[in-house]
Amino acid sequence: MLLLFFIGPTGKAQKVFELYTDSIPNSLKKIPARELPSVEVYLPVKEKASGTAVVIFPGGAYTFLAYKEEGILIAQAFAEKGITAFVVKYRLPKSDTMKDKSFGPLMDAQQAVKVIRSEAISWGIDPGKIGVVGYSAGGHLASTLGTHFSKSYVPNQMNINLRPDFMILLYPVISMNDTLTHIGSKISLLGMEPTNDKVQLFSNDLQVSKGTPPTYLTHAGDDSIVDVNNSIVFYQALQKNGVDAELHLFPKGNHGFTQRLPVNEWMEPILKFLKREGFYKLN
């Protein structure tokens, strides 16, 4: 594991490490240093540490990363509650740098879970309490990870479990079908004319199984960017397969509404969900 730097107390990143220590899979050419996939670590103070961890995927329509708003600030809030947080800077899908751009983000997401779970003890984490948090297109990536975990798209000689233990999805893109998807995210990930098979594969409401992790969803009914029905159809698929799921819908708030709320307003329902599922103890 290559550590890039070390900084002080909770609230700032304690460590940043590159996701890959050797060749990066699915690459056509050398990746610029500023685009190398990496993970930024936020550790809770020892007295608060719960042993639970979240792997955070910021949104950005697969064209950019809302790294501060849906990454750093979220990680700091979780760390304050005793939950170790990892912010993933995943590769954005690009045809000029990837053999198949649609799998680039998923590879990085799987690699992040693999590395974090394999090193869980050194982070003070319970390897059975590692979940994912995803916002918007990052919610699509998190839900892809939670529905495609049975196949490893990255080298995994130790057969590390790639399944998240829980998912927290906030105004997520779920479907790649034109009637429901966020078109910008779909084009960025799959291209202008994807095959029907590729559309179905990355429509995560169609990929839910009984093994899909327990899931917390939240969305605003007036979301003008990502249709609220993305969360609804995913919730229905989870229920159909007997997966524990919690859905919070708000009549107004539009896209990114959690960014405009006080931390406790969006955090407390998540913590209660984690407590009910046995992943966290409330103080």
Secondary structure, DSSP 4 states (H G I P E B T S, - for coil): --EEEE--STTS-SEEEES-SSPPTTBSSPPPGGG--EEEEEPPPTTT--S-EEEEE--STTTS--TIIIIIHHHHHHHHTT-EEEEEEPPPP-TTTBSSGGGHHHHHHHHHHHHHHHTHHHHT--TT-EEEEEETHHHHHHHHHHHSTTS-SS--TT------S-EEEES-----STTTS-HHHHHHHH-SS--HHHHHHT-GGGS--TTSPPEEEEEETT-SSS-THHHHHHHHHHHHTT--EEEEEESS--TTGGGGS-HHHHHHHHHHHHHHTTS----
